[in-house]
Amino acid sequence: MTTETTYNALFICTGNSARSILAEGILNELGLGRFRAYSAGSHPKGEVHPLALATLERLRLPTTGYRSKSWDEFVAPGGARRMNSRLSACLASR
């Protein structure tokens, strides 16, 4: 019997409005269930950039359910998920 592990990855960027959203969407699609991607920002913009959603659409990836959110959501009691990887999508968020 084989048990496949699902790995959680958190993409971090300053505004969580474009690059980290794109990374989340791409990994969720290409990860084929082996990866579950999330994204967050150190200073979230509050909305996803329209060009990020247009890019996901052009790649024929889902475009719903994305929102610009703070990385605080991932460290708050009860809201934290165990992350296997944390990746920076921009230098300013490091």
Secondary structure as a PSIPRED ss2 file (coil, helix, strand):
# PSIPRED VFORMAT (PSIPRED V4.0)

   1 M C   1.000  0.000  0.000
   2 T C   1.000  0.000  0.000
   3 T C   1.000  0.000  0.000
   4 E C   1.000  0.000  0.000
   5 T C   1.000  0.000  0.000
   6 T C   1.000  0.000  0.000
   7 Y E   0.000  0.000  1.000
   8 N E   0.000  0.000  1.000
   9 A E   0.000  0.000  1.000
  10 L E   0.000  0.000  1.000
  11 F E   0.000  0.000  1.000
  12 I E   0.000  0.000  1.000
  13 C E   0.000  0.000  1.000
  14 T C   1.000  0.000  0.000
  15 G C   1.000  0.000  0.000
  16 N C   1.000  0.000  0.000
  17 S C   1.000  0.000  0.000
  18 A C   1.000  0.000  0.000
  19 R H   0.000  1.000  0.000
  20 S H   0.000  1.000  0.000
  21 I H   0.000  1.000  0.000
  22 L H   0.000  1.000  0.000
  23 A H   0.000  1.000  0.000
  24 E H   0.000  1.000  0.000
  25 G H   0.000  1.000  0.000
  26 I H   0.000  1.000  0.000
  27 L H   0.000  1.000  0.000
  28 N H   0.000  1.000  0.000
  29 E H   0.000  1.000  0.000
  30 L H   0.000  1.000  0.000
  31 G C   1.000  0.000  0.000
  32 L C   1.000  0.000  0.000
  33 G C   1.000  0.000  0.000
  34 R C   1.000  0.000  0.000
  35 F E   0.000  0.000  1.000
  36 R E   0.000  0.000  1.000
  37 A E   0.000  0.000  1.000
  38 Y E   0.000  0.000  1.000
  39 S E   0.000  0.000  1.000
  40 A E   0.000  0.000  1.000
  41 G E   0.000  0.000  1.000
  42 S C   1.000  0.000  0.000
  43 H C   1.000  0.000  0.000
  44 P C   1.000  0.000  0.000
  45 K C   1.000  0.000  0.000
  46 G C   1.000  0.000  0.000
  47 E C   1.000  0.000  0.000
  48 V C   1.000  0.000  0.000
  49 H C   1.000  0.000  0.000
  50 P H   0.000  1.000  0.000
  51 L H   0.000  1.000  0.000
  52 A H   0.000  1.000  0.000
  53 L H   0.000  1.000  0.000
  54 A H   0.000  1.000  0.000
  55 T H   0.000  1.000  0.000
  56 L H   0.000  1.000  0.000
  57 E H   0.000  1.000  0.000
  58 R H   0.000  1.000  0.000
  59 L C   1.000  0.000  0.000
  60 R C   1.000  0.000  0.000
  61 L C   1.000  0.000  0.000
  62 P C   1.000  0.000  0.000
  63 T C   1.000  0.000  0.000
  64 T C   1.000  0.000  0.000
  65 G C   1.000  0.000  0.000
  66 Y C   1.000  0.000  0.000
  67 R C   1.000  0.000  0.000
  68 S C   1.000  0.000  0.000
  69 K C   1.000  0.000  0.000
  70 S E   0.000  0.000  1.000
  71 W H   0.000  1.000  0.000
  72 D H   0.000  1.000  0.000
  73 E H   0.000  1.000  0.000
  74 F H   0.000  1.000  0.000
  75 V C   1.000  0.000  0.000
  76 A C   1.000  0.000  0.000
  77 P C   1.000  0.000  0.000
  78 G C   1.000  0.000  0.000
  79 G C   1.000  0.000  0.000
  80 A C   1.000  0.000  0.000
  81 R C   1.000  0.000  0.000
  82 R C   1.000  0.000  0.000
  83 M C   1.000  0.000  0.000
  84 N C   1.000  0.000  0.000
  85 S E   0.000  0.000  1.000
  86 R E   0.000  0.000  1.000
  87 L E   0.000  0.000  1.000
  88 S E   0.000  0.000  1.000
  89 A C   1.000  0.000  0.000
  90 C C   1.000  0.000  0.000
  91 L H   0.000  1.000  0.000
  92 A H   0.000  1.000  0.000
  93 S H   0.000  1.000  0.000
  94 R C   1.000  0.000  0.000
